[in-house]
Amino acid sequence: MRGYRRTIGVVALLVMLASPAFSYRLIYKEQIYPLLHHQLYRYPEDYAENIRWLELAMRADFANPLYAIARISNEREWELYRNLFRMHLNLHFVDQYLGWASGYMKFDARFYNFPWRDQNLESLERAESLFDIARYYWGEARRWSDEAARTRWLHLEAVQFWEDQSFRIQTGDLDYGAIIDRHMARLERVRADFEQMDSSTY
């Protein structure tokens, strides 16, 4: 019986190897965007992978309006769709870089952290560079939201969430700039505390 199962397994494997593999290239934003992962617990490699997908999506072309995520009826809706999509991708960049930076962020400089003072300062430097990148993408998201706001009388039901994000940016309800500023202010305070540490404070 065991030999029979092994034979069936080998035959099945050979059939799978002999059959042609069906694949296609990912060349449109609409194909790449769904590949983002939304894990509950994220590690630096998860952020790096998502950022890579986002970079590919940003460089990719839009699919024909027939294959868009939303139903497109005219040129104005097509323009709105593209502006909202770009804004939404940039907001994803902000989320990813803020999450990645939080892994390097130190929220307090405790006296007992002195033996690792230099490592903590390096960690804060990494967090700062990631916050700076997030700030850049926040500026891009605002720019595309402003472009989308020019056609605010239009409505694309399938991407209502993107429209809501744009509306919140326009009203100031969604302000990653203020969030990044608070993170940076805290980072500077914690950095100053670490820099003042010496053997006498330990």
Phi, psi and omega per residue, in radians:
M1 nan -0.711 3.141
R2 -1.128 -0.724 3.120
G3 -1.120 -0.635 3.125
Y4 -1.106 -0.779 3.131
R5 -1.116 -0.702 3.133
R6 -1.111 -0.732 3.127
T7 -1.096 -0.771 3.113
I8 -1.076 -0.730 3.129
G9 -1.094 -0.745 3.140
V10 -1.147 -0.750 3.130
V11 -1.092 -0.769 3.136
A12 -1.084 -0.715 3.124
L13 -1.119 -0.747 3.124
L14 -1.113 -0.685 3.110
V15 -1.107 -0.746 3.138
M16 -1.127 -0.700 -3.133
L17 -1.229 -0.557 -3.097
A18 -1.385 -0.443 -3.101
S19 -1.336 2.573 -3.122
P20 -1.204 2.501 3.096
A21 -1.546 2.257 -3.137
F22 -1.689 2.142 3.128
S23 -2.604 2.894 3.070
Y24 -2.576 2.705 -3.122
R25 -1.344 2.519 3.056
L26 -1.567 1.859 -3.065
I27 -2.154 -0.108 -3.105
Y28 -2.087 2.622 3.109
K29 -0.938 -0.730 -3.080
E30 -1.139 -0.403 3.084
Q31 -1.463 -0.617 -3.027
I32 -1.472 -0.670 -3.063
Y33 -0.920 -0.737 -3.123
P34 -1.181 -0.128 -3.109
L35 -1.419 -0.070 3.071
L36 -1.114 2.455 3.116
H37 -1.727 2.514 3.116
H38 -2.184 1.282 -3.122
Q39 -1.362 2.695 3.054
L40 -1.243 -0.798 3.089
Y41 -1.945 2.176 -3.094
R42 -2.025 2.514 3.111
Y43 -2.053 2.881 -3.110
P44 -0.896 -0.662 -3.139
E45 -1.172 -0.508 3.084
D46 -1.200 -0.770 3.091
Y47 -1.089 -0.754 -3.132
A48 -1.084 -0.711 3.133
E49 -1.140 -0.792 3.129
N50 -1.109 -0.682 3.115
I51 -1.123 -0.656 3.091
R52 -1.087 -0.759 3.101
W53 -1.106 -0.707 3.131
L54 -1.128 -0.695 3.099
E55 -1.088 -0.735 3.100
L56 -1.119 -0.727 3.141
A57 -1.130 -0.676 -3.135
M58 -1.135 -0.637 -3.118
R59 -1.411 -0.362 -3.069
A60 -1.272 2.766 3.060
D61 -1.368 2.822 2.971
F62 -1.372 2.549 3.037
A63 -1.216 2.866 3.043
N64 -0.954 2.492 -3.136
P65 -0.901 -0.440 3.079
L66 -1.088 -0.465 -3.069
Y67 -1.942 0.289 3.116
A68 -1.210 2.845 3.117
I69 -1.193 -0.550 3.109
A70 -1.894 2.797 3.077
R71 -1.370 2.140 -3.083
I72 -1.920 2.171 -3.087
S73 -1.881 -0.419 -3.092
N74 -2.670 3.101 -3.064
E75 -1.133 -0.622 -3.136
R76 -1.166 -0.704 3.080
E77 -1.155 -0.622 3.109
W78 -1.132 -0.716 3.098
E79 -1.124 -0.787 3.113
L80 -1.058 -0.788 -3.136
Y81 -1.006 -0.810 -3.106
R82 -1.162 -0.714 3.114
N83 -1.132 -0.752 3.121
L84 -1.147 -0.688 3.141
F85 -1.095 -0.811 3.126
R86 -1.088 -0.734 3.099
M87 -1.050 -0.793 -3.102
H88 -1.108 -0.722 3.095
L89 -1.097 -0.723 3.118
N90 -1.141 -0.621 3.065
L91 -1.143 -0.620 3.054
H92 -1.103 -0.729 3.069
F93 -0.989 -0.810 -3.139
V94 -1.019 -0.834 3.140
D95 -1.015 -0.792 -3.087
Q96 -1.141 -0.786 -3.114
Y97 -1.221 -0.622 3.075
L98 -1.147 -0.734 3.109
G99 -1.113 -0.731 3.131
W100 -1.122 -0.749 -3.141
A101 -1.106 -0.601 -3.109
S102 -1.092 -0.447 3.090
G103 -1.207 -0.395 3.133
Y104 -1.788 -0.174 -3.058
M105 -1.310 2.404 3.014
K106 -1.936 2.237 -3.027
F107 -1.621 -0.279 3.084
D108 -2.617 2.600 3.050
A109 -1.856 1.727 -3.131
R110 -1.506 2.598 -3.085
F111 -1.021 -0.559 -3.098
Y112 -1.363 -0.016 3.062
N113 -1.514 -0.007 -3.075
F114 -0.962 -0.726 -3.133
P115 -1.015 -0.389 -3.130
W116 -1.977 0.476 -3.083
R117 -0.993 -0.855 -3.093
D118 -1.127 -0.709 3.112
Q119 -1.134 -0.667 3.107
N120 -1.156 -0.667 3.094
L121 -1.143 -0.680 3.061
E122 -1.103 -0.731 3.131
S123 -1.078 -0.729 3.105
L124 -1.135 -0.608 3.101
E125 -1.131 -0.706 3.078
R126 -1.111 -0.780 3.122
A127 -1.038 -0.743 -3.138
E128 -1.066 -0.749 -3.139
S129 -1.140 -0.629 3.108
L130 -1.235 -0.641 3.060
F131 -1.112 -0.678 3.115
D132 -1.098 -0.704 3.105
I133 -1.147 -0.732 3.103
A134 -1.044 -0.685 3.131
R135 -1.095 -0.696 3.098
Y136 -1.040 -0.846 -3.105
Y137 -1.195 -0.503 3.044
W138 -1.110 -0.715 3.075
G139 -1.070 -0.711 3.104
E140 -1.150 -0.722 3.118
A141 -1.077 -0.729 3.118
R142 -1.130 -0.682 3.135
R143 -1.073 -0.794 -3.126
W144 -1.272 -0.515 3.039
S145 -1.136 -0.712 3.087
D146 -1.069 -0.711 3.096
E147 -1.106 -0.748 3.141
A148 -1.148 -0.575 -3.102
A149 -1.142 -0.322 3.110
R150 -1.172 -0.365 3.132
T151 -2.094 0.742 -3.036
R152 -1.182 -0.286 3.119
W153 -1.332 -0.217 3.095
L154 -1.496 2.758 -3.133
H155 -2.466 2.243 3.068
L156 -2.016 1.749 -2.981
E157 -1.032 -0.654 -3.058
A158 -1.188 -0.381 3.134
V159 -2.099 0.706 3.135
Q160 -0.988 -0.652 3.141
F161 -1.064 -0.694 3.106
W162 -1.129 -0.724 3.103
E163 -1.089 -0.703 3.102
D164 -1.090 -0.733 3.097
Q165 -1.048 -0.778 -3.136
S166 -1.111 -0.744 3.118
F167 -1.077 -0.734 3.132
R168 -1.147 -0.614 3.059
I169 -1.142 -0.795 -3.102
Q170 -1.102 -0.620 -3.123
T171 -1.526 -0.135 -3.129
G172 1.493 0.034 3.112
D173 -1.206 -0.529 3.052
L174 -1.939 1.884 -3.055
D175 -2.380 1.509 3.103
Y176 -1.171 -0.428 3.110
G177 -1.042 -0.760 3.123
A178 -1.172 -0.659 3.120
I179 -1.117 -0.794 3.135
I180 -1.115 -0.702 3.109
D181 -1.040 -0.744 3.132
R182 -1.128 -0.729 3.097
H183 -1.068 -0.764 -3.099
M184 -1.178 -0.660 3.112
A185 -1.113 -0.730 3.119
R186 -1.161 -0.727 3.126
L187 -1.028 -0.767 3.138
E188 -1.109 -0.688 3.129
R189 -1.137 -0.782 -3.136
V190 -1.170 -0.680 3.107
R191 -1.069 -0.770 3.129
A192 -1.071 -0.681 3.108
D193 -1.114 -0.733 3.119
F194 -1.151 -0.713 -3.103
E195 -1.157 -0.480 3.124
Q196 -1.420 -0.188 -3.132
M197 -1.246 2.494 2.963
D198 -2.633 -3.046 -3.070
S199 -1.075 -0.444 -3.132
S200 -1.305 -0.407 3.131
T201 -1.531 -0.157 -3.083
Y202 -1.629 nan nan
